[in-house]
Amino acid sequence: MRLFVRPIEARDEARWRELWDGYCAFYEREPDPPVADHTWKRIMAPGVPVHAIVAEQAGQVIGMANYILHENTATIHPVCYLQDLFVDPAERARGVGKALIDWLVAQMGRQGWARLYWNTKENNYRARGLYDKYTPHSGFLRYVVNAASPENPA
C-alpha cells in the first residue's frame, strides 16, 4: 500500500491528538490538554513557525511530525527543528518514520533551509537506528533549565 506524506490539515486534529498523546506517553509525560490545544492552534495558525506533517496510508493517518522553522546565528537561511516524530506502534518498522524525515529533507532542498536537526533520548535505540542512516549524532549534549512552576519549584 502506498504511503503518502503531506502537510497536516484541520481534519487531522483528532488523529493528531491520539498520536500526540502516544508521543507524550513514550517520553513519560502525562498528556496535557492545554498544551495540546496550544500546540494545535500554533500548527494551524498562519504565520507561526510551528508546522506539522502526517503520514497517511489507505486514508488513515499513521504517523506525524511537528517541526519548527527558525532563524539562527550560524547561517543566513532558516533551519528546521524536527521537534516531535511519532508513528502508530502498530505501523512501526514499515518506513513511516523514514518517509516523514525524507519529506522534511526534500523540503529543506526546496525551501532553502540550511539545516534539519532533531534530538532523541540516548536509549531510543529503535529510532536511532533510523536516524543514524541520515547522519551520525552530533556529539552535543543537551542541557535544559526549566522555569519554576508548582510542579518544579525553583
Contacts in CASP RR format, 6 or more apart in sequence:
PFRMAT RR
TARGET T0000
AUTHOR 0000-0000-0000
METHOD contacts of the structure
MODEL  1
MRLFVRPIEARDEARWRELWDGYCAFYEREPDPPVADHTWKRIMAPGVPV
HAIVAEQAGQVIGMANYILHENTATIHPVCYLQDLFVDPAERARGVGKAL
IDWLVAQMGRQGWARLYWNTKENNYRARGLYDKYTPHSGFLRYVVNAASP
ENPA
1 57 0 8 1.000
1 58 0 8 1.000
2 57 0 8 1.000
3 55 0 8 1.000
3 56 0 8 1.000
3 57 0 8 1.000
3 94 0 8 1.000
3 95 0 8 1.000
3 96 0 8 1.000
3 99 0 8 1.000
4 55 0 8 1.000
4 56 0 8 1.000
4 57 0 8 1.000
5 53 0 8 1.000
5 54 0 8 1.000
5 55 0 8 1.000
5 56 0 8 1.000
5 99 0 8 1.000
5 100 0 8 1.000
5 102 0 8 1.000
5 103 0 8 1.000
6 53 0 8 1.000
6 54 0 8 1.000
6 56 0 8 1.000
7 51 0 8 1.000
7 52 0 8 1.000
7 53 0 8 1.000
8 16 0 8 1.000
8 43 0 8 1.000
8 51 0 8 1.000
8 52 0 8 1.000
8 53 0 8 1.000
8 54 0 8 1.000
8 64 0 8 1.000
10 44 0 8 1.000
12 54 0 8 1.000
12 61 0 8 1.000
12 64 0 8 1.000
13 40 0 8 1.000
15 54 0 8 1.000
15 60 0 8 1.000
15 61 0 8 1.000
15 64 0 8 1.000
16 40 0 8 1.000
16 43 0 8 1.000
16 52 0 8 1.000
16 54 0 8 1.000
16 61 0 8 1.000
16 64 0 8 1.000
17 36 0 8 1.000
17 40 0 8 1.000
19 61 0 8 1.000
19 63 0 8 1.000
19 64 0 8 1.000
19 86 0 8 1.000
19 88 0 8 1.000
20 31 0 8 1.000
20 36 0 8 1.000
20 39 0 8 1.000
20 64 0 8 1.000
20 84 0 8 1.000
20 86 0 8 1.000
21 31 0 8 1.000
21 36 0 8 1.000
22 31 0 8 1.000
22 86 0 8 1.000
23 84 0 8 1.000
23 85 0 8 1.000
23 86 0 8 1.000
24 30 0 8 1.000
24 31 0 8 1.000
24 32 0 8 1.000
25 31 0 8 1.000
26 86 0 8 1.000
27 121 0 8 1.000
39 50 0 8 1.000
39 66 0 8 1.000
42 48 0 8 1.000
42 50 0 8 1.000
43 50 0 8 1.000
43 51 0 8 1.000
43 52 0 8 1.000
43 66 0 8 1.000
49 68 0 8 1.000
49 69 0 8 1.000
49 70 0 8 1.000
50 66 0 8 1.000
50 67 0 8 1.000
50 68 0 8 1.000
51 66 0 8 1.000
51 67 0 8 1.000
51 68 0 8 1.000
51 69 0 8 1.000
52 64 0 8 1.000
52 65 0 8 1.000
52 66 0 8 1.000
52 67 0 8 1.000
53 64 0 8 1.000
53 65 0 8 1.000
53 67 0 8 1.000
53 100 0 8 1.000
53 103 0 8 1.000
53 104 0 8 1.000
54 61 0 8 1.000
54 63 0 8 1.000
54 64 0 8 1.000
54 65 0 8 1.000
55 61 0 8 1.000
55 62 0 8 1.000
55 63 0 8 1.000
55 64 0 8 1.000
55 87 0 8 1.000
55 96 0 8 1.000
55 97 0 8 1.000
55 99 0 8 1.000
55 100 0 8 1.000
56 62 0 8 1.000
57 91 0 8 1.000
57 96 0 8 1.000
62 87 0 8 1.000
62 88 0 8 1.000
62 91 0 8 1.000
62 96 0 8 1.000
63 86 0 8 1.000
63 87 0 8 1.000
63 88 0 8 1.000
63 91 0 8 1.000
63 96 0 8 1.000
63 97 0 8 1.000
63 100 0 8 1.000
64 84 0 8 1.000
64 85 0 8 1.000
64 86 0 8 1.000
64 100 0 8 1.000
65 82 0 8 1.000
65 84 0 8 1.000
65 85 0 8 1.000
65 86 0 8 1.000
65 97 0 8 1.000
65 100 0 8 1.000
65 101 0 8 1.000
65 104 0 8 1.000
66 82 0 8 1.000
66 83 0 8 1.000
66 84 0 8 1.000
66 85 0 8 1.000
67 80 0 8 1.000
67 81 0 8 1.000
67 82 0 8 1.000
67 83 0 8 1.000
67 104 0 8 1.000
68 80 0 8 1.000
68 81 0 8 1.000
68 83 0 8 1.000
69 78 0 8 1.000
69 79 0 8 1.000
69 80 0 8 1.000
69 81 0 8 1.000
69 113 0 8 1.000
70 78 0 8 1.000
70 79 0 8 1.000
70 81 0 8 1.000
71 78 0 8 1.000
71 79 0 8 1.000
72 78 0 8 1.000
72 79 0 8 1.000
72 114 0 8 1.000
72 115 0 8 1.000
74 114 0 8 1.000
75 114 0 8 1.000
75 115 0 8 1.000
76 114 0 8 1.000
77 112 0 8 1.000
77 113 0 8 1.000
77 114 0 8 1.000
78 112 0 8 1.000
78 113 0 8 1.000
78 114 0 8 1.000
79 113 0 8 1.000
79 114 0 8 1.000
79 115 0 8 1.000
79 116 0 8 1.000
79 117 0 8 1.000
80 104 0 8 1.000
80 107 0 8 1.000
80 108 0 8 1.000
80 113 0 8 1.000
80 115 0 8 1.000
80 116 0 8 1.000
80 117 0 8 1.000
81 117 0 8 1.000
81 118 0 8 1.000
82 101 0 8 1.000
82 104 0 8 1.000
82 116 0 8 1.000
82 117 0 8 1.000
82 118 0 8 1.000
83 118 0 8 1.000
85 97 0 8 1.000
85 100 0 8 1.000
85 101 0 8 1.000
85 118 0 8 1.000
85 127 0 8 1.000
87 96 0 8 1.000
87 97 0 8 1.000
87 100 0 8 1.000
88 96 0 8 1.000
92 126 0 8 1.000
97 130 0 8 1.000
98 130 0 8 1.000
98 133 0 8 1.000
101 116 0 8 1.000
101 130 0 8 1.000
101 134 0 8 1.000
104 116 0 8 1.000
105 116 0 8 1.000
105 134 0 8 1.000
107 113 0 8 1.000
108 115 0 8 1.000
108 116 0 8 1.000
117 138 0 8 1.000
118 131 0 8 1.000
119 142 0 8 1.000
120 127 0 8 1.000
120 128 0 8 1.000
120 131 0 8 1.000
128 137 0 8 1.000
131 137 0 8 1.000
146 152 0 8 1.000
148 154 0 8 1.000
END
